[in-house]
């Protein structure tokens, strides 16, 4: 599996500079997101990430991180 990041096309270039926002792609299929929150609940963990797990009964995986 080869994953890649792609800028979220719904975010302007100037806004992306301050609050980066990416889609996670598996080939051409969007399987998640990574973005820097504007007002994080925990300032030491400003990045939010999520992955969509495919399959019946499979949960989405998500979390926060410092970098």
PDB file with one MODEL, atoms N, CA, C and O in Angstrom:
MODEL        1
ATOM      1  N   UNK A   1       0.839  -1.167   0.000  1.00  0.00           N
ATOM      2  CA  UNK A   1       0.000   0.000   0.000  1.00  0.00           C
ATOM      3  C   UNK A   1       0.890   1.239   0.000  1.00  0.00           C
ATOM      4  O   UNK A   1       1.810   1.353   0.810  1.00  0.00           O
ATOM      5  N   UNK A   2       0.609   2.157  -0.910  1.00  0.00           N
ATOM      6  CA  UNK A   2       1.363   3.394  -0.989  1.00  0.00           C
ATOM      7  C   UNK A   2       0.421   4.556  -0.690  1.00  0.00           C
ATOM      8  O   UNK A   2      -0.490   4.837  -1.468  1.00  0.00           O
ATOM      9  N   UNK A   3       0.640   5.226   0.430  1.00  0.00           N
ATOM     10  CA  UNK A   3      -0.209   6.346   0.821  1.00  0.00           C
ATOM     11  C   UNK A   3       0.449   7.659   0.425  1.00  0.00           C
ATOM     12  O   UNK A   3       1.675   7.766   0.375  1.00  0.00           O
ATOM     13  N   UNK A   4      -0.381   8.652   0.147  1.00  0.00           N
ATOM     14  CA  UNK A   4       0.133   9.974  -0.178  1.00  0.00           C
ATOM     15  C   UNK A   4      -0.767  11.036   0.419  1.00  0.00           C
ATOM     16  O   UNK A   4      -1.907  10.764   0.796  1.00  0.00           O
ATOM     17  N   UNK A   5      -0.238  12.265   0.502  1.00  0.00           N
ATOM     18  CA  UNK A   5      -1.007  13.413   0.979  1.00  0.00           C
ATOM     19  C   UNK A   5      -1.309  14.327  -0.195  1.00  0.00           C
ATOM     20  O   UNK A   5      -0.508  14.459  -1.121  1.00  0.00           O
ATOM     21  N   UNK A   6      -2.467  14.950  -0.146  1.00  0.00           N
ATOM     22  CA  UNK A   6      -2.881  15.894  -1.169  1.00  0.00           C
ATOM     23  C   UNK A   6      -3.556  17.051  -0.453  1.00  0.00           C
ATOM     24  O   UNK A   6      -4.396  16.834   0.421  1.00  0.00           O
ATOM     25  N   UNK A   7      -3.196  18.291  -0.818  1.00  0.00           N
ATOM     26  CA  UNK A   7      -3.843  19.446  -0.199  1.00  0.00           C
ATOM     27  C   UNK A   7      -5.344  19.379  -0.425  1.00  0.00           C
ATOM     28  O   UNK A   7      -5.800  19.008  -1.506  1.00  0.00           O
ATOM     29  N   UNK A   8      -6.109  19.739   0.600  1.00  0.00           N
ATOM     30  CA  UNK A   8      -7.557  19.794   0.487  1.00  0.00           C
ATOM     31  C   UNK A   8      -7.906  20.951  -0.455  1.00  0.00           C
ATOM     32  O   UNK A   8      -7.630  22.105  -0.128  1.00  0.00           O
ATOM     33  N   UNK A   9      -8.502  20.670  -1.611  1.00  0.00           N
ATOM     34  CA  UNK A   9      -8.780  21.730  -2.577  1.00  0.00           C
ATOM     35  C   UNK A   9      -9.827  22.730  -2.103  1.00  0.00           C
ATOM     36  O   UNK A   9      -9.985  23.786  -2.715  1.00  0.00           O
ATOM     37  N   UNK A  10     -10.538  22.423  -1.034  1.00  0.00           N
ATOM     38  CA  UNK A  10     -11.542  23.330  -0.499  1.00  0.00           C
ATOM     39  C   UNK A  10     -10.964  24.399   0.419  1.00  0.00           C
ATOM     40  O   UNK A  10     -11.708  25.228   0.943  1.00  0.00           O
ATOM     41  N   UNK A  11      -9.652  24.394   0.622  1.00  0.00           N
ATOM     42  CA  UNK A  11      -9.000  25.353   1.513  1.00  0.00           C
ATOM     43  C   UNK A  11      -8.142  26.295   0.672  1.00  0.00           C
ATOM     44  O   UNK A  11      -7.322  25.846  -0.129  1.00  0.00           O
ATOM     45  N   UNK A  12      -8.333  27.602   0.856  1.00  0.00           N
ATOM     46  CA  UNK A  12      -7.566  28.581   0.079  1.00  0.00           C
ATOM     47  C   UNK A  12      -6.080  28.476   0.411  1.00  0.00           C
ATOM     48  O   UNK A  12      -5.705  28.008   1.486  1.00  0.00           O
ATOM     49  N   UNK A  13      -5.246  28.915  -0.520  1.00  0.00           N
ATOM     50  CA  UNK A  13      -3.792  28.832  -0.340  1.00  0.00           C
ATOM     51  C   UNK A  13      -3.343  29.642   0.879  1.00  0.00           C
ATOM     52  O   UNK A  13      -2.478  29.195   1.633  1.00  0.00           O
ATOM     53  N   UNK A  14      -3.923  30.828   1.075  1.00  0.00           N
ATOM     54  CA  UNK A  14      -3.512  31.656   2.212  1.00  0.00           C
ATOM     55  C   UNK A  14      -3.925  31.009   3.539  1.00  0.00           C
ATOM     56  O   UNK A  14      -3.174  31.065   4.513  1.00  0.00           O
ATOM     57  N   UNK A  15      -5.085  30.409   3.581  1.00  0.00           N
ATOM     58  CA  UNK A  15      -5.543  29.730   4.804  1.00  0.00           C
ATOM     59  C   UNK A  15      -4.720  28.466   5.046  1.00  0.00           C
ATOM     60  O   UNK A  15      -4.421  28.126   6.191  1.00  0.00           O
ATOM     61  N   UNK A  16      -4.355  27.772   3.969  1.00  0.00           N
ATOM     62  CA  UNK A  16      -3.563  26.542   4.091  1.00  0.00           C
ATOM     63  C   UNK A  16      -2.200  26.837   4.732  1.00  0.00           C
ATOM     64  O   UNK A  16      -1.649  25.984   5.427  1.00  0.00           O
ATOM     65  N   UNK A  17      -1.653  28.042   4.502  1.00  0.00           N
ATOM     66  CA  UNK A  17      -0.362  28.414   5.106  1.00  0.00           C
ATOM     67  C   UNK A  17      -0.456  28.390   6.630  1.00  0.00           C
ATOM     68  O   UNK A  17       0.453  27.909   7.306  1.00  0.00           O
ATOM     69  N   UNK A  18      -1.566  28.913   7.169  1.00  0.00           N
ATOM     70  CA  UNK A  18      -1.722  29.000   8.618  1.00  0.00           C
ATOM     71  C   UNK A  18      -2.284  27.708   9.210  1.00  0.00           C
ATOM     72  O   UNK A  18      -1.856  27.276  10.281  1.00  0.00           O
ATOM     73  N   UNK A  19      -3.234  27.095   8.520  1.00  0.00           N
ATOM     74  CA  UNK A  19      -3.881  25.877   9.008  1.00  0.00           C
ATOM     75  C   UNK A  19      -3.851  24.805   7.916  1.00  0.00           C
ATOM     76  O   UNK A  19      -4.847  24.600   7.222  1.00  0.00           O
ATOM     77  N   UNK A  20      -2.709  24.117   7.760  1.00  0.00           N
ATOM     78  CA  UNK A  20      -2.592  23.088   6.723  1.00  0.00           C
ATOM     79  C   UNK A  20      -3.709  22.046   6.837  1.00  0.00           C
ATOM     80  O   UNK A  20      -4.145  21.692   7.932  1.00  0.00           O
ATOM     81  N   UNK A  21      -4.158  21.568   5.674  1.00  0.00           N
ATOM     82  CA  UNK A  21      -5.287  20.644   5.623  1.00  0.00           C
ATOM     83  C   UNK A  21      -5.059  19.696   4.447  1.00  0.00           C
ATOM     84  O   UNK A  21      -5.015  20.133   3.297  1.00  0.00           O
ATOM     85  N   UNK A  22      -4.914  18.403   4.729  1.00  0.00           N
ATOM     86  CA  UNK A  22      -4.587  17.413   3.707  1.00  0.00           C
ATOM     87  C   UNK A  22      -5.573  16.255   3.697  1.00  0.00           C
ATOM     88  O   UNK A  22      -6.172  15.921   4.719  1.00  0.00           O
ATOM     89  N   UNK A  23      -5.728  15.653   2.534  1.00  0.00           N
ATOM     90  CA  UNK A  23      -6.407  14.370   2.407  1.00  0.00           C
ATOM     91  C   UNK A  23      -5.332  13.296   2.383  1.00  0.00           C
ATOM     92  O   UNK A  23      -4.244  13.528   1.856  1.00  0.00           O
ATOM     93  N   UNK A  24      -5.615  12.125   2.942  1.00  0.00           N
ATOM     94  CA  UNK A  24      -4.741  10.962   2.853  1.00  0.00           C
ATOM     95  C   UNK A  24      -5.322  10.081   1.751  1.00  0.00           C
ATOM     96  O   UNK A  24      -6.500   9.725   1.784  1.00  0.00           O
ATOM     97  N   UNK A  25      -4.492   9.737   0.785  1.00  0.00           N
ATOM     98  CA  UNK A  25      -4.942   8.954  -0.359  1.00  0.00           C
ATOM     99  C   UNK A  25      -4.252   7.601  -0.408  1.00  0.00           C
ATOM    100  O   UNK A  25      -3.060   7.478  -0.125  1.00  0.00           O
ATOM    101  N   UNK A  26      -5.023   6.597  -0.772  1.00  0.00           N
ATOM    102  CA  UNK A  26      -4.502   5.268  -1.097  1.00  0.00           C
ATOM    103  C   UNK A  26      -4.741   5.134  -2.593  1.00  0.00           C
ATOM    104  O   UNK A  26      -5.831   4.761  -3.026  1.00  0.00           O
ATOM    105  N   UNK A  27      -3.725   5.437  -3.371  1.00  0.00           N
ATOM    106  CA  UNK A  27      -3.921   5.545  -4.816  1.00  0.00           C
ATOM    107  C   UNK A  27      -4.759   6.779  -5.083  1.00  0.00           C
ATOM    108  O   UNK A  27      -4.326   7.894  -4.792  1.00  0.00           O
ATOM    109  N   UNK A  28      -5.955   6.600  -5.633  1.00  0.00           N
ATOM    110  CA  UNK A  28      -6.860   7.723  -5.889  1.00  0.00           C
ATOM    111  C   UNK A  28      -8.042   7.753  -4.920  1.00  0.00           C
ATOM    112  O   UNK A  28      -8.951   8.570  -5.067  1.00  0.00           O
ATOM    113  N   UNK A  29      -8.026   6.864  -3.936  1.00  0.00           N
ATOM    114  CA  UNK A  29      -9.133   6.770  -2.984  1.00  0.00           C
ATOM    115  C   UNK A  29      -8.790   7.538  -1.714  1.00  0.00           C
ATOM    116  O   UNK A  29      -7.749   7.304  -1.100  1.00  0.00           O
ATOM    117  N   UNK A  30      -9.671   8.456  -1.323  1.00  0.00           N
ATOM    118  CA  UNK A  30      -9.464   9.227  -0.097  1.00  0.00           C
ATOM    119  C   UNK A  30      -9.825   8.355   1.098  1.00  0.00           C
ATOM    120  O   UNK A  30     -10.957   7.886   1.216  1.00  0.00           O
ATOM    121  N   UNK A  31      -8.851   8.143   1.986  1.00  0.00           N
ATOM    122  CA  UNK A  31      -9.083   7.281   3.145  1.00  0.00           C
ATOM    123  C   UNK A  31      -8.944   8.023   4.470  1.00  0.00           C
ATOM    124  O   UNK A  31      -9.114   7.419   5.530  1.00  0.00           O
ATOM    125  N   UNK A  32      -8.638   9.320   4.433  1.00  0.00           N
ATOM    126  CA  UNK A  32      -8.503  10.041   5.692  1.00  0.00           C
ATOM    127  C   UNK A  32      -8.150  11.500   5.498  1.00  0.00           C
ATOM    128  O   UNK A  32      -8.093  12.010   4.379  1.00  0.00           O
ATOM    129  N   UNK A  33      -7.914  12.156   6.625  1.00  0.00           N
ATOM    130  CA  UNK A  33      -7.542  13.569   6.635  1.00  0.00           C
ATOM    131  C   UNK A  33      -6.524  13.833   7.729  1.00  0.00           C
ATOM    132  O   UNK A  33      -6.471  13.131   8.739  1.00  0.00           O
ATOM    133  N   UNK A  34      -5.714  14.865   7.503  1.00  0.00           N
ATOM    134  CA  UNK A  34      -4.811  15.402   8.512  1.00  0.00           C
ATOM    135  C   UNK A  34      -4.923  16.915   8.397  1.00  0.00           C
ATOM    136  O   UNK A  34      -4.781  17.475   7.309  1.00  0.00           O
ATOM    137  N   UNK A  35      -5.181  17.577   9.529  1.00  0.00           N
ATOM    138  CA  UNK A  35      -5.225  19.033   9.471  1.00  0.00           C
ATOM    139  C   UNK A  35      -4.867  19.638  10.826  1.00  0.00           C
ATOM    140  O   UNK A  35      -5.005  19.009  11.875  1.00  0.00           O
ATOM    141  N   UNK A  36      -4.399  20.894  10.760  1.00  0.00           N
ATOM    142  CA  UNK A  36      -4.056  21.630  11.965  1.00  0.00           C
ATOM    143  C   UNK A  36      -5.303  22.397  12.402  1.00  0.00           C
ATOM    144  O   UNK A  36      -5.851  23.190  11.637  1.00  0.00           O
ATOM    145  N   UNK A  37      -5.741  22.155  13.628  1.00  0.00           N
ATOM    146  CA  UNK A  37      -6.960  22.782  14.124  1.00  0.00           C
ATOM    147  C   UNK A  37      -6.744  24.264  14.407  1.00  0.00           C
ATOM    148  O   UNK A  37      -5.678  24.678  14.862  1.00  0.00           O
ATOM    149  N   UNK A  38      -7.767  25.046  14.131  1.00  0.00           N
ATOM    150  CA  UNK A  38      -7.710  26.495  14.365  1.00  0.00           C
ATOM    151  C   UNK A  38      -7.725  26.808  15.862  1.00  0.00           C
ATOM    152  O   UNK A  38      -6.991  27.687  16.314  1.00  0.00           O
ATOM    153  N   UNK A  39      -8.545  26.106  16.630  1.00  0.00           N
ATOM    154  CA  UNK A  39      -8.649  26.321  18.075  1.00  0.00           C
ATOM    155  C   UNK A  39      -8.651  24.959  18.779  1.00  0.00           C
ATOM    156  O   UNK A  39      -9.697  24.494  19.231  1.00  0.00           O
ATOM    157  N   UNK A  40      -7.464  24.315  18.872  1.00  0.00           N
ATOM    158  CA  UNK A  40      -7.422  22.975  19.465  1.00  0.00           C
ATOM    159  C   UNK A  40      -7.806  22.990  20.940  1.00  0.00           C
ATOM    160  O   UNK A  40      -7.489  23.930  21.668  1.00  0.00           O
ATOM    161  N   UNK A  41      -8.490  21.939  21.367  1.00  0.00           N
ATOM    162  CA  UNK A  41      -8.864  21.785  22.774  1.00  0.00           C
ATOM    163  C   UNK A  41      -7.612  21.688  23.644  1.00  0.00           C
ATOM    164  O   UNK A  41      -7.561  22.232  24.747  1.00  0.00           O
ATOM    165  N   UNK A  42      -6.610  20.988  23.129  1.00  0.00           N
ATOM    166  CA  UNK A  42      -5.319  20.846  23.812  1.00  0.00           C
ATOM    167  C   UNK A  42      -4.257  21.483  22.918  1.00  0.00           C
ATOM    168  O   UNK A  42      -3.819  20.857  21.953  1.00  0.00           O
ATOM    169  N   UNK A  43      -3.831  22.722  23.219  1.00  0.00           N
ATOM    170  CA  UNK A  43      -2.887  23.433  22.352  1.00  0.00           C
ATOM    171  C   UNK A  43      -1.582  22.685  22.051  1.00  0.00           C
ATOM    172  O   UNK A  43      -0.940  22.936  21.031  1.00  0.00           O
ATOM    173  N   UNK A  44      -1.199  21.777  22.935  1.00  0.00           N
ATOM    174  CA  UNK A  44       0.029  21.004  22.695  1.00  0.00           C
ATOM    175  C   UNK A  44      -0.184  19.904  21.653  1.00  0.00           C
ATOM    176  O   UNK A  44       0.777  19.273  21.214  1.00  0.00           O
ATOM    177  N   UNK A  45      -1.439  19.672  21.257  1.00  0.00           N
ATOM    178  CA  UNK A  45      -1.777  18.654  20.261  1.00  0.00           C
ATOM    179  C   UNK A  45      -2.646  19.282  19.162  1.00  0.00           C
ATOM    180  O   UNK A  45      -3.829  18.956  19.060  1.00  0.00           O
ATOM    181  N   UNK A  46      -2.079  20.178  18.339  1.00  0.00           N
ATOM    182  CA  UNK A  46      -2.894  20.915  17.371  1.00  0.00           C
ATOM    183  C   UNK A  46      -3.289  20.143  16.115  1.00  0.00           C
ATOM    184  O   UNK A  46      -4.185  20.572  15.388  1.00  0.00           O
ATOM    185  N   UNK A  47      -2.639  19.019  15.850  1.00  0.00           N
ATOM    186  CA  UNK A  47      -2.930  18.263  14.627  1.00  0.00           C
ATOM    187  C   UNK A  47      -3.978  17.186  14.883  1.00  0.00           C
ATOM    188  O   UNK A  47      -3.891  16.446  15.862  1.00  0.00           O
ATOM    189  N   UNK A  48      -4.972  17.103  13.994  1.00  0.00           N
ATOM    190  CA  UNK A  48      -5.998  16.071  14.057  1.00  0.00           C
ATOM    191  C   UNK A  48      -5.826  15.172  12.841  1.00  0.00           C
ATOM    192  O   UNK A  48      -5.574  15.652  11.737  1.00  0.00           O
ATOM    193  N   UNK A  49      -5.963  13.876  13.047  1.00  0.00           N
ATOM    194  CA  UNK A  49      -5.868  12.922  11.931  1.00  0.00           C
ATOM    195  C   UNK A  49      -6.997  11.908  12.046  1.00  0.00           C
ATOM    196  O   UNK A  49      -7.468  11.612  13.143  1.00  0.00           O
ATOM    197  N   UNK A  50      -7.419  11.387  10.921  1.00  0.00           N
ATOM    198  CA  UNK A  50      -8.428  10.325  10.918  1.00  0.00           C
ATOM    199  C   UNK A  50      -8.217   9.420   9.721  1.00  0.00           C
ATOM    200  O   UNK A  50      -7.819   9.871   8.647  1.00  0.00           O
ATOM    201  N   UNK A  51      -8.488   8.142   9.915  1.00  0.00           N
ATOM    202  CA  UNK A  51      -8.426   7.140   8.853  1.00  0.00           C
ATOM    203  C   UNK A  51      -9.745   6.395   8.828  1.00  0.00           C
ATOM    204  O   UNK A  51     -10.269   6.017   9.876  1.00  0.00           O
ATOM    205  N   UNK A  52     -10.282   6.182   7.641  1.00  0.00           N
ATOM    206  CA  UNK A  52     -11.519   5.425   7.493  1.00  0.00           C
ATOM    207  C   UNK A  52     -11.165   3.977   7.210  1.00  0.00           C
ATOM    208  O   UNK A  52     -10.495   3.683   6.220  1.00  0.00           O
ATOM    209  N   UNK A  53     -11.606   3.076   8.065  1.00  0.00           N
ATOM    210  CA  UNK A  53     -11.341   1.651   7.905  1.00  0.00           C
ATOM    211  C   UNK A  53     -12.537   1.046   7.182  1.00  0.00           C
ATOM    212  O   UNK A  53     -13.677   1.201   7.618  1.00  0.00           O
ATOM    213  N   UNK A  54     -12.277   0.366   6.091  1.00  0.00           N
ATOM    214  CA  UNK A  54     -13.365  -0.211   5.301  1.00  0.00           C
ATOM    215  C   UNK A  54     -13.718  -1.601   5.811  1.00  0.00           C
ATOM    216  O   UNK A  54     -12.847  -2.369   6.221  1.00  0.00           O
ATOM    217  N   UNK A  55     -15.004  -1.909   5.779  1.00  0.00           N
ATOM    218  CA  UNK A  55     -15.475  -3.219   6.216  1.00  0.00           C
ATOM    219  C   UNK A  55     -16.578  -3.077   7.246  1.00  0.00           C
ATOM    220  O   UNK A  55     -16.601  -2.122   8.022  1.00  0.00           O
ATOM    221  N   UNK A  56     -17.472  -4.016   7.246  1.00  0.00           N
ATOM    222  CA  UNK A  56     -18.613  -3.969   8.148  1.00  0.00           C
ATOM    223  C   UNK A  56     -18.166  -4.014   9.611  1.00  0.00           C
ATOM    224  O   UNK A  56     -17.395  -4.881  10.021  1.00  0.00           O
ATOM    225  N   UNK A  57     -18.667  -3.068  10.368  1.00  0.00           N
ATOM    226  CA  UNK A  57     -18.366  -3.032  11.792  1.00  0.00           C
ATOM    227  C   UNK A  57     -16.996  -2.487  12.146  1.00  0.00           C
ATOM    228  O   UNK A  57     -16.613  -2.496  13.316  1.00  0.00           O
ATOM    229  N   UNK A  58     -16.247  -2.011  11.157  1.00  0.00           N
ATOM    230  CA  UNK A  58     -14.919  -1.476  11.425  1.00  0.00           C
ATOM    231  C   UNK A  58     -15.020  -0.002  11.810  1.00  0.00           C
ATOM    232  O   UNK A  58     -15.678   0.768  11.110  1.00  0.00           O
ATOM    233  N   UNK A  59     -14.386   0.404  12.901  1.00  0.00           N
ATOM    234  CA  UNK A  59     -14.466   1.808  13.324  1.00  0.00           C
ATOM    235  C   UNK A  59     -13.504   2.684  12.534  1.00  0.00           C
ATOM    236  O   UNK A  59     -12.517   2.210  11.971  1.00  0.00           O
ATOM    237  N   UNK A  60     -13.818   3.968  12.509  1.00  0.00           N
ATOM    238  CA  UNK A  60     -12.834   4.929  12.017  1.00  0.00           C
ATOM    239  C   UNK A  60     -11.807   5.109  13.116  1.00  0.00           C
ATOM    240  O   UNK A  60     -12.130   4.997  14.299  1.00  0.00           O
ATOM    241  N   UNK A  61     -10.574   5.386  12.734  1.00  0.00           N
ATOM    242  CA  UNK A  61      -9.488   5.579  13.683  1.00  0.00           C
ATOM    243  C   UNK A  61      -9.117   7.048  13.623  1.00  0.00           C
ATOM    244  O   UNK A  61      -8.952   7.598  12.534  1.00  0.00           O
ATOM    245  N   UNK A  62      -8.982   7.692  14.773  1.00  0.00           N
ATOM    246  CA  UNK A  62      -8.646   9.110  14.791  1.00  0.00           C
ATOM    247  C   UNK A  62      -7.874   9.475  16.037  1.00  0.00           C
ATOM    248  O   UNK A  62      -7.865   8.731  17.018  1.00  0.00           O
ATOM    249  N   UNK A  63      -7.222  10.634  15.994  1.00  0.00           N
ATOM    250  CA  UNK A  63      -6.487  11.084  17.147  1.00  0.00           C
ATOM    251  C   UNK A  63      -5.902  12.468  16.946  1.00  0.00           C
ATOM    252  O   UNK A  63      -6.097  13.097  15.906  1.00  0.00           O
ATOM    253  N   UNK A  64      -5.190  12.927  17.947  1.00  0.00           N
ATOM    254  CA  UNK A  64      -4.506  14.223  17.925  1.00  0.00           C
ATOM    255  C   UNK A  64      -3.021  13.987  18.136  1.00  0.00           C
ATOM    256  O   UNK A  64      -2.626  12.994  18.748  1.00  0.00           O
ATOM    257  N   UNK A  65      -2.196  14.899  17.630  1.00  0.00           N
ATOM    258  CA  UNK A  65      -0.751  14.765  17.799  1.00  0.00           C
ATOM    259  C   UNK A  65      -0.105  16.133  17.819  1.00  0.00           C
ATOM    260  O   UNK A  65      -0.699  17.123  17.391  1.00  0.00           O
ATOM    261  N   UNK A  66       1.128  16.177  18.326  1.00  0.00           N
ATOM    262  CA  UNK A  66       1.865  17.437  18.417  1.00  0.00           C
ATOM    263  C   UNK A  66       2.443  17.872  17.065  1.00  0.00           C
ATOM    264  O   UNK A  66       2.525  19.065  16.775  1.00  0.00           O
ATOM    265  N   UNK A  67       2.838  16.906  16.250  1.00  0.00           N
ATOM    266  CA  UNK A  67       3.448  17.251  14.960  1.00  0.00           C
ATOM    267  C   UNK A  67       2.861  16.401  13.845  1.00  0.00           C
ATOM    268  O   UNK A  67       3.251  16.548  12.687  1.00  0.00           O
TER     269      UNK A  67
ENDMDL
END
